Amino acid sequence: MQSIEEKSVSISQQKAAGIALAAKRGELDPSELTGAAKQMYKMSEKDLEDFAKTKHKGLPMKKESYDVKTAKSKMGKIDVKSFDDLDAAKAHLEKMKKKGHKGIISKGGKPVNEGNAAYKKVFDAAMKKFKINSIADLKTDELKKKFFNYVDANYKAKDEEAGGMTMTGKKQTPVKIEK
C-alpha cells in the first residue's frame, strides 16, 4: 500500500497541524487545544507530520471558500454548504433553485456578485479616460456626476436598458470596452 503525503492548504491549517502534533507527542496538554488543532488531534501522527511540514511559501493565510446559503422560504430552515470553487457553488445553488429554494453565494461573509468584474472593468476604464487615480481626484460634485454618468452609460447590468451621458453631458450609447 502506497502512502500519500498530504499538504496543508493554508498557513492556518499548517500551524494547527503543528500544534496538534505537539500535543500528540506530549509536548502540549491536549485539553488546551482549541479550534482546528483540537479537531486535527484526532488524526494520525504521520498525517499531522505531513500537514505540519508544509512550507508557507505560496500558501494563503486562510483558505477561502464559497458558502451557499439556501432556504425553502423566509421561515424555513437555512442550509449552508461550503465549496472550494465558485462553479461548484453556482451548480449547487442552481440545483436548489430548481427545488424552489432561494439562496445566495458568499465568500468571506460577503455576497459574491458576478457583475462586479464587468463593472470594475468599466469603472477602471472610466478612471483612465478621466485621467484620475481615485474618486478623490474629482474635486467638484459636477465632475463626480459626469464621471458616474459616464460609468452608468457604459455599464449594462442584467435586465437594464443601455444609454447615458458622456463626459460633456450629452446623450451617448455605450462604448465597447475590450475584454
One Martini backbone bead per residue (centre of mass of N, CA, C, O) as a GRO file, in nm:
protein
  179
    1MET     BB    1   0.096   0.037   0.023
    2GLN     BB    2   0.055   0.372  -0.050
    3SER     BB    3   0.169   0.674   0.048
    4ILE     BB    4   0.014   0.985   0.124
    5GLU     BB    5   0.101   1.311   0.088
    6GLU     BB    6   0.009   1.578   0.279
    7LYS     BB    7  -0.114   1.917   0.250
    8SER     BB    8  -0.145   2.224   0.319
    9VAL     BB    9  -0.374   2.508   0.228
   10SER     BB   10  -0.267   2.670   0.486
   11ILE     BB   11  -0.124   2.832   0.743
   12SER     BB   12  -0.335   2.763   0.958
   13GLN     BB   13  -0.327   2.455   0.912
   14GLN     BB   14  -0.027   2.414   0.970
   15LYS     BB   15  -0.031   2.520   1.262
   16ALA     BB   16  -0.246   2.327   1.375
   17ALA     BB   17  -0.081   2.071   1.316
   18GLY     BB   18   0.160   2.145   1.499
   19ILE     BB   19  -0.001   2.155   1.762
   20ALA     BB   20  -0.121   1.866   1.748
   21LEU     BB   21   0.152   1.723   1.736
   22ALA     BB   22   0.257   1.819   2.010
   23ALA     BB   23   0.029   1.680   2.168
   24LYS     BB   24   0.079   1.390   2.063
   25ARG     BB   25   0.391   1.406   2.190
   26GLY     BB   26   0.353   1.570   2.484
   27GLU     BB   27   0.419   1.894   2.467
   28LEU     BB   28   0.107   1.918   2.505
   29ASP     BB   29  -0.205   1.980   2.624
   30PRO     BB   30  -0.498   1.858   2.486
   31SER     BB   31  -0.703   2.043   2.658
   32GLU     BB   32  -0.584   2.322   2.516
   33LEU     BB   33  -0.721   2.277   2.264
   34THR     BB   34  -0.836   2.448   1.962
   35GLY     BB   35  -1.021   2.410   1.709
   36ALA     BB   36  -0.841   2.272   1.462
   37ALA     BB   37  -0.643   2.129   1.655
   38LYS     BB   38  -0.858   1.958   1.797
   39GLN     BB   39  -0.948   1.807   1.538
   40MET     BB   40  -0.656   1.707   1.445
   41TYR     BB   41  -0.582   1.520   1.691
   42LYS     BB   42  -0.734   1.264   1.554
   43MET     BB   43  -0.502   1.222   1.392
   44SER     BB   44  -0.234   1.103   1.273
   45GLU     BB   45   0.097   1.155   1.305
   46LYS     BB   46   0.169   1.138   1.004
   47ASP     BB   47  -0.041   1.344   0.900
   48LEU     BB   48   0.056   1.578   1.078
   49GLU     BB   49   0.336   1.593   0.957
   50ASP     BB   50   0.253   1.660   0.668
   51PHE     BB   51   0.109   1.926   0.739
   52ALA     BB   52   0.340   2.067   0.916
   53LYS     BB   53   0.575   2.059   0.673
   54THR     BB   54   0.457   2.277   0.525
   55LYS     BB   55   0.520   2.533   0.336
   56HIS     BB   56   0.436   2.877   0.319
   57LYS     BB   57   0.495   2.920   0.039
   58GLY     BB   58   0.197   3.021  -0.134
   59LEU     BB   59   0.016   3.046   0.107
   60PRO     BB   60  -0.256   3.113   0.255
   61MET     BB   61  -0.372   3.203   0.552
   62LYS     BB   62  -0.666   3.140   0.438
   63LYS     BB   63  -0.908   2.946   0.325
   64GLU     BB   64  -1.119   2.990   0.073
   65SER     BB   65  -1.479   2.997   0.054
   66TYR     BB   66  -1.797   2.897  -0.065
   67ASP     BB   67  -2.112   2.998   0.039
   68VAL     BB   68  -2.434   2.830   0.057
   69LYS     BB   69  -2.746   2.981   0.103
   70THR     BB   70  -3.052   2.809   0.191
   71ALA     BB   71  -3.419   2.837   0.141
   72LYS     BB   72  -3.753   2.780   0.106
   73SER     BB   73  -3.807   3.010   0.318
   74LYS     BB   74  -3.806   3.252   0.549
   75MET     BB   75  -3.902   3.023   0.773
   76GLY     BB   76  -3.696   2.832   0.700
   77LYS     BB   77  -3.436   2.636   0.676
   78ILE     BB   78  -3.097   2.693   0.691
   79ASP     BB   79  -2.853   2.617   0.444
   80VAL     BB   80  -2.495   2.532   0.464
   81LYS     BB   81  -2.246   2.531   0.205
   82SER     BB   82  -1.918   2.438   0.105
   83PHE     BB   83  -1.681   2.563  -0.146
   84ASP     BB   84  -1.384   2.585  -0.343
   85ASP     BB   85  -1.568   2.677  -0.590
   86LEU     BB   86  -1.780   2.866  -0.780
   87ASP     BB   87  -1.905   2.651  -0.970
   88ALA     BB   88  -2.009   2.461  -0.746
   89ALA     BB   89  -2.188   2.671  -0.608
   90LYS     BB   90  -2.370   2.734  -0.850
   91ALA     BB   91  -2.477   2.447  -0.897
   92HIS     BB   92  -2.613   2.419  -0.623
   93LEU     BB   93  -2.801   2.664  -0.643
   94GLU     BB   94  -2.954   2.570  -0.894
   95LYS     BB   95  -3.065   2.310  -0.772
   96MET     BB   96  -3.224   2.456  -0.543
   97LYS     BB   97  -3.402   2.636  -0.724
   98LYS     BB   98  -3.554   2.395  -0.859
   99LYS     BB   99  -3.678   2.330  -0.556
  100GLY     BB  100  -3.759   2.639  -0.444
  101HIS     BB  101  -3.513   2.789  -0.355
  102LYS     BB  102  -3.333   3.027  -0.183
  103GLY     BB  103  -3.020   3.219  -0.250
  104ILE     BB  104  -2.659   3.250  -0.162
  105ILE     BB  105  -2.335   3.369  -0.237
  106SER     BB  106  -2.033   3.350  -0.037
  107LYS     BB  107  -1.724   3.535   0.062
  108GLY     BB  108  -1.620   3.610   0.359
  109GLY     BB  109  -1.935   3.716   0.413
  110LYS     BB  110  -1.964   3.807   0.113
  111PRO     BB  111  -2.125   3.867  -0.153
  112VAL     BB  112  -2.149   3.732  -0.474
  113ASN     BB  113  -2.089   3.930  -0.768
  114GLU     BB  114  -2.071   3.885  -1.103
  115GLY     BB  115  -2.067   4.202  -1.195
  116ASN     BB  116  -1.806   4.323  -1.075
  117ALA     BB  117  -1.599   4.280  -1.306
  118ALA     BB  118  -1.744   4.448  -1.523
  119TYR     BB  119  -1.764   4.710  -1.361
  120LYS     BB  120  -1.462   4.745  -1.303
  121LYS     BB  121  -1.378   4.774  -1.598
  122VAL     BB  122  -1.540   5.032  -1.651
  123PHE     BB  123  -1.434   5.200  -1.416
  124ASP     BB  124  -1.131   5.190  -1.499
  125ALA     BB  125  -1.175   5.318  -1.778
  126ALA     BB  126  -1.287   5.585  -1.667
  127MET     BB  127  -1.038   5.668  -1.506
  128LYS     BB  128  -0.857   5.685  -1.752
  129LYS     BB  129  -1.024   5.895  -1.914
  130PHE     BB  130  -1.016   6.106  -1.657
  131LYS     BB  131  -0.733   6.098  -1.523
  132ILE     BB  132  -0.750   5.899  -1.259
  133ASN     BB  133  -0.694   5.725  -0.936
  134SER     BB  134  -0.943   5.859  -0.787
  135ILE     BB  135  -1.228   6.003  -0.669
  136ALA     BB  136  -1.073   6.234  -0.515
  137ASP     BB  137  -0.980   6.375  -0.793
  138LEU     BB  138  -1.271   6.475  -0.785
  139LYS     BB  139  -1.345   6.804  -0.685
  140THR     BB  140  -1.637   6.802  -0.802
  141ASP     BB  141  -1.966   6.729  -0.832
  142GLU     BB  142  -1.976   6.752  -1.140
  143LEU     BB  143  -1.749   6.547  -1.201
  144LYS     BB  144  -1.880   6.311  -1.055
  145LYS     BB  145  -2.134   6.303  -1.224
  146LYS     BB  146  -1.996   6.254  -1.497
  147PHE     BB  147  -1.855   5.996  -1.421
  148PHE     BB  148  -2.111   5.823  -1.338
  149ASN     BB  149  -2.259   5.862  -1.603
  150TYR     BB  150  -2.047   5.720  -1.772
  151VAL     BB  151  -2.054   5.449  -1.634
  152ASP     BB  152  -2.361   5.397  -1.674
  153ALA     BB  153  -2.345   5.411  -1.992
  154ASN     BB  154  -2.116   5.155  -2.001
  155TYR     BB  155  -2.303   4.987  -1.805
  156LYS     BB  156  -2.464   4.665  -1.830
  157ALA     BB  157  -2.694   4.526  -1.672
  158LYS     BB  158  -2.907   4.316  -1.596
  159ASP     BB  159  -3.203   4.423  -1.723
  160GLU     BB  160  -3.076   4.681  -1.881
  161GLU     BB  161  -3.071   4.975  -2.018
  162ALA     BB  162  -2.912   5.155  -2.247
  163GLY     BB  163  -2.761   5.457  -2.171
  164GLY     BB  164  -2.632   5.808  -2.160
  165MET     BB  165  -2.352   5.991  -2.065
  166THR     BB  166  -2.107   6.205  -2.109
  167MET     BB  167  -1.865   6.417  -2.013
  168THR     BB  168  -2.050   6.665  -2.143
  169GLY     BB  169  -2.373   6.561  -2.116
  170LYS     BB  170  -2.431   6.381  -2.349
  171LYS     BB  171  -2.581   6.162  -2.526
  172GLN     BB  172  -2.512   5.798  -2.505
  173THR     BB  173  -2.371   5.523  -2.615
  174PRO     BB  174  -2.219   5.256  -2.556
  175VAL     BB  175  -1.895   5.154  -2.491
  176LYS     BB  176  -1.663   4.942  -2.592
  177ILE     BB  177  -1.486   4.703  -2.395
  178GLU     BB  178  -1.220   4.530  -2.385
  179LYS     BB  179  -1.134   4.197  -2.263
   0.00000   0.00000   0.00000
